[in-house]
Amino acid sequence: MTEKSRLRLTVKKRPRGDTDPVRDRKRNRLVLKCLLGVCLTADLVLALMLLGLLLLNMPYFNLRQVDVIGNQRLSRTEVVEASGMEGGINLLAVDLGEITSRLKRHPWIRSATVYRRFPGQLIVEIEERTPRAILAAEKLYYVDEQAEFFTSLLPGEPVNFPLFTGVVSEELKASGPEIQEMIRSGLGLLDQLDRGGFGLDAVEISQIRLSMDDGLSLHTRGGQVVILGKGDFEQKMQRYGRLKKFLTQRGEWHNARIINLDFEDRALVRTSDKAFLQG
């Protein structure tokens, strides 16, 4: 074996407990950066908090004006009162979601949107409900265009709307959705009558009577009762028109007091003294 092959590479090991200066410097710099970042973040948060407190107490952002858009029945004062807003509150502290929720709880307000206009103005935009009919259920309730009975009538309020009857308050609580659906069908029927062609105009109807068992019946101002049931109103009213034409030609139309159209292809007509089927 040669002298060269007997040479060995010797690595000097660092004694246990000894430190690496380069590694220590890197670690120290990292710690200092972290501490600096924490301090800067804390300072920034504190500065933002102080700025927020300053802005919340600046009279410049106090609420000075509320504009209401979309109100027709309700006055501006009524809308502002329903919103629960207080004068002089800082605009930055106003909870727009809570104001919107309070407005929607008012029976005459269907939807509401509230937004800020700096430095001191709030815009309240509402959509009011429009009465379409009246529901008589021990009390009188306004019914809107979506067939929702939304508030009771107060003395002196308008009553010149189509009238739905035959319901009691217990039924409203127990079968509200079903009653609402019948009212919706009744409103659709009134729209059809307004378009004409059935021999009966909507203005001739004094009331639409609702029954959970028997459906709808029309009561005319002339004292006639037209029983329609729970569906196929257009076909039934077309049958009503043909029946009216037939009985008018015979001179008997004025005697028809009750007309039951709740059949598939015929009508039952009752006069003061007899009843007969008409196909």
C-alpha positions as CSV (number, residue, x, y, z in Angstrom):
1,M,0.0,0.0,0.0
2,T,1.3,3.4,-1.0
3,E,1.8,6.4,1.2
4,K,-0.9,8.3,-0.7
5,S,-3.6,5.7,-0.1
6,R,-2.9,5.8,3.6
7,L,-3.9,9.5,3.8
8,R,-7.3,10.1,5.3
9,L,-9.5,13.2,5.3
10,T,-10.1,14.4,8.8
11,V,-13.1,16.6,9.7
12,K,-12.9,18.6,12.9
13,K,-16.1,18.4,14.8
14,R,-17.4,21.4,16.7
15,P,-17.6,20.7,20.4
16,R,-21.0,20.2,21.8
17,G,-22.6,23.5,23.0
18,D,-20.6,25.6,20.6
19,T,-22.7,27.9,18.3
20,D,-22.6,29.0,14.7
21,P,-22.2,32.8,14.5
22,V,-23.7,33.0,11.0
23,R,-26.7,31.0,11.9
24,D,-27.2,33.0,15.1
25,R,-27.1,36.3,13.2
26,K,-29.7,35.1,10.7
27,R,-32.0,33.9,13.5
28,N,-31.6,37.2,15.4
29,R,-32.4,39.2,12.3
30,L,-35.6,37.1,11.8
31,V,-36.6,37.7,15.4
32,L,-36.1,41.4,15.0
33,K,-38.1,41.5,11.8
34,C,-41.0,39.7,13.5
35,L,-40.9,42.0,16.5
36,L,-40.8,45.0,14.2
37,G,-43.7,43.7,12.2
38,V,-45.8,43.1,15.3
39,C,-45.0,46.6,16.6
40,L,-45.9,48.2,13.3
41,T,-49.2,46.2,13.1
42,A,-50.1,47.2,16.6
43,D,-49.3,50.8,15.9
44,L,-51.4,50.7,12.7
45,V,-54.4,49.1,14.5
46,L,-54.2,51.7,17.3
47,A,-53.9,54.5,14.7
48,L,-57.0,53.2,12.9
49,M,-59.0,52.9,16.1
50,L,-58.1,56.4,17.0
51,L,-59.0,57.6,13.5
52,G,-62.3,55.8,13.8
53,L,-63.1,57.4,17.1
54,L,-62.2,60.7,15.7
55,L,-64.5,60.3,12.7
56,L,-67.4,59.0,14.8
57,N,-67.3,62.1,16.9
58,M,-66.9,64.6,14.1
59,P,-70.0,66.8,13.7
60,Y,-69.2,66.9,10.0
61,F,-70.6,63.4,9.5
62,N,-73.8,63.9,11.6
63,L,-77.1,63.0,9.9
64,R,-78.7,66.2,8.8
65,Q,-81.1,65.2,6.0
66,V,-83.2,62.1,5.1
67,D,-84.7,61.9,1.6
68,V,-87.6,59.5,1.0
69,I,-88.3,58.1,-2.5
70,G,-91.2,56.1,-3.7
71,N,-93.8,57.0,-0.9
72,Q,-97.3,57.8,-2.1
73,R,-99.7,56.8,0.7
74,L,-97.2,57.2,3.5
75,S,-95.8,60.6,4.3
76,R,-92.1,61.3,4.7
77,T,-92.6,61.7,8.5
78,E,-94.3,58.3,8.7
79,V,-91.4,56.6,6.8
80,V,-88.8,58.3,9.0
81,E,-90.6,57.2,12.1
82,A,-90.9,53.7,10.8
83,S,-87.1,53.6,10.2
84,G,-86.4,54.4,13.8
85,M,-83.6,56.9,12.9
86,E,-82.5,59.5,15.4
87,G,-81.5,63.0,14.3
88,G,-77.9,64.0,14.8
89,I,-76.5,60.4,14.7
90,N,-73.2,60.0,13.0
91,L,-73.6,58.7,9.5
92,L,-70.7,56.3,9.9
93,A,-72.5,54.7,12.8
94,V,-75.8,54.1,11.0
95,D,-76.7,50.4,10.7
96,L,-78.3,50.3,7.2
97,G,-79.4,46.7,7.5
98,E,-81.2,47.3,10.8
99,I,-83.0,50.4,9.3
100,T,-84.1,48.4,6.3
101,S,-85.4,45.6,8.5
102,R,-87.5,48.1,10.6
103,L,-88.9,49.6,7.4
104,K,-90.0,46.2,6.0
105,R,-91.9,45.5,9.2
106,H,-94.3,48.4,8.4
107,P,-97.4,46.8,6.8
108,W,-97.6,49.3,3.9
109,I,-93.9,48.9,2.9
110,R,-93.2,45.9,0.6
111,S,-89.4,46.6,0.1
112,A,-86.9,49.2,1.2
113,T,-83.3,50.3,0.4
114,V,-81.3,52.7,2.5
115,Y,-77.9,54.2,1.5
116,R,-75.6,56.9,2.6
117,R,-74.7,60.1,0.8
118,F,-71.8,61.8,2.6
119,P,-71.3,63.9,4.5
120,G,-74.7,63.9,6.3
121,Q,-77.5,62.5,4.1
122,L,-79.5,59.2,4.0
123,I,-81.6,58.1,1.1
124,V,-84.5,55.9,1.8
125,E,-86.2,54.3,-1.2
126,I,-89.3,52.3,-0.6
127,E,-91.9,50.3,-2.5
128,E,-95.4,50.6,-1.1
129,R,-98.1,47.9,-1.2
130,T,-101.0,48.7,-3.5
131,P,-104.5,47.7,-2.2
132,R,-106.3,45.5,-4.8
133,A,-109.2,44.2,-2.8
134,I,-110.7,43.9,0.7
135,L,-111.0,40.7,2.7
136,A,-113.8,40.6,5.2
137,A,-113.0,38.1,8.0
138,E,-114.7,39.6,11.1
139,K,-112.3,42.5,10.4
140,L,-111.6,44.2,7.1
141,Y,-108.2,43.7,5.6
142,Y,-106.5,45.2,2.6
143,V,-105.3,42.7,0.0
144,D,-102.4,43.7,-2.2
145,E,-101.7,42.7,-5.9
146,Q,-100.0,39.5,-4.7
147,A,-103.1,38.4,-2.8
148,E,-101.5,39.1,0.6
149,F,-103.8,40.5,3.3
150,F,-101.4,42.8,5.0
151,T,-103.2,45.3,7.3
152,S,-106.7,46.0,8.7
153,L,-108.6,49.0,7.6
154,L,-108.9,52.0,9.8
155,P,-112.0,54.2,10.0
156,G,-112.2,56.6,7.0
157,E,-109.9,54.6,4.7
158,P,-111.1,53.9,1.2
159,V,-113.4,50.9,0.7
160,N,-114.1,51.0,-3.0
161,F,-112.3,47.8,-3.8
162,P,-113.5,44.3,-4.8
163,L,-114.8,42.5,-1.6
164,F,-113.9,38.9,-0.6
165,T,-116.2,37.3,2.0
166,G,-116.9,34.0,3.6
167,V,-113.8,33.6,5.8
168,V,-113.5,33.8,9.6
169,S,-110.4,34.8,11.5
170,E,-109.8,31.2,12.7
171,E,-109.5,30.1,9.0
172,L,-107.0,32.9,8.4
173,K,-104.7,31.5,11.1
174,A,-105.2,27.8,10.2
175,S,-105.4,28.0,6.4
176,G,-103.8,31.3,5.4
177,P,-101.9,30.0,2.3
178,E,-105.0,28.3,0.9
179,I,-107.1,31.4,1.4
180,Q,-104.4,33.5,-0.2
181,E,-104.4,31.1,-3.2
182,M,-108.2,31.4,-3.6
183,I,-107.9,35.2,-3.4
184,R,-105.2,35.1,-6.1
185,S,-107.6,33.1,-8.3
186,G,-110.4,35.5,-7.6
187,L,-108.2,38.5,-8.6
188,G,-107.2,36.7,-11.8
189,L,-110.9,36.1,-12.5
190,L,-111.7,39.8,-12.1
191,D,-108.9,40.6,-14.6
192,Q,-110.6,38.2,-17.1
193,L,-114.0,39.8,-16.5
194,D,-112.4,43.3,-17.1
195,R,-111.3,42.2,-20.5
196,G,-114.9,41.3,-21.4
197,G,-116.6,38.7,-23.5
198,F,-118.2,36.7,-20.7
199,G,-121.5,38.5,-20.3
200,L,-120.6,39.7,-16.8
201,D,-118.5,42.7,-15.9
202,A,-116.3,43.0,-12.8
203,V,-118.1,46.1,-11.7
204,E,-121.4,44.1,-11.5
205,I,-119.9,41.9,-8.7
206,S,-120.7,43.0,-5.2
207,Q,-118.6,40.3,-3.5
208,I,-116.6,37.1,-4.2
209,R,-117.4,34.5,-1.5
210,L,-114.7,32.1,-0.5
211,S,-115.3,28.6,0.9
212,M,-112.6,26.1,1.9
213,D,-114.9,23.3,0.7
214,D,-116.8,24.8,-2.2
215,G,-114.4,27.3,-3.7
216,L,-115.5,30.6,-5.2
217,S,-118.9,32.1,-5.9
218,L,-119.8,35.4,-7.4
219,H,-122.6,37.6,-5.9
220,T,-123.8,40.3,-8.3
221,R,-125.3,43.6,-7.5
222,G,-128.5,42.4,-9.0
223,G,-128.8,39.6,-6.5
224,Q,-127.6,36.7,-8.7
225,V,-125.2,34.0,-7.3
226,V,-122.8,32.3,-9.7
227,I,-121.1,29.2,-8.2
228,L,-117.7,28.5,-9.8
229,G,-116.0,26.0,-7.6
230,K,-112.2,25.7,-7.5
231,G,-110.9,25.8,-11.1
232,D,-111.4,26.2,-14.8
233,F,-112.9,29.6,-14.3
234,E,-112.5,30.8,-17.9
235,Q,-114.3,27.8,-19.4
236,K,-117.1,28.2,-16.8
237,M,-117.5,31.9,-17.5
238,Q,-117.7,31.1,-21.2
239,R,-120.5,28.7,-20.3
240,Y,-122.1,31.5,-18.3
241,G,-122.1,33.8,-21.4
242,R,-123.7,31.1,-23.5
243,L,-126.3,30.5,-20.8
244,K,-127.1,34.2,-20.5
245,K,-127.6,34.5,-24.2
246,F,-129.9,31.4,-24.3
247,L,-132.1,32.5,-21.4
248,T,-132.3,36.1,-22.6
249,Q,-133.6,34.9,-25.9
250,R,-136.3,32.9,-24.0
251,G,-137.0,35.9,-21.7
252,E,-136.1,34.0,-18.6
253,W,-132.7,35.5,-17.7
254,H,-134.1,37.9,-15.1
255,N,-135.5,34.9,-13.2
256,A,-132.2,33.1,-12.9
257,R,-131.2,33.6,-9.2
258,I,-128.6,30.9,-8.6
259,I,-126.3,29.6,-11.4
260,N,-124.2,26.6,-10.5
261,L,-121.3,26.2,-13.1
262,D,-119.3,23.8,-11.0
263,F,-120.0,21.0,-13.5
264,E,-117.9,19.6,-16.3
265,D,-120.2,20.5,-19.2
266,R,-123.4,22.0,-18.0
267,A,-125.0,24.4,-15.6
268,L,-127.7,24.2,-12.9
269,V,-130.0,27.2,-12.9
270,R,-132.4,27.9,-10.1
271,T,-135.2,30.4,-10.2
272,S,-137.5,31.5,-7.5
273,D,-139.7,28.5,-8.1
274,K,-137.8,25.8,-10.0
275,A,-134.4,24.4,-11.0
276,F,-133.3,23.0,-14.3
277,L,-130.1,21.8,-16.0
278,Q,-128.7,23.5,-19.1
279,G,-126.1,21.7,-21.2
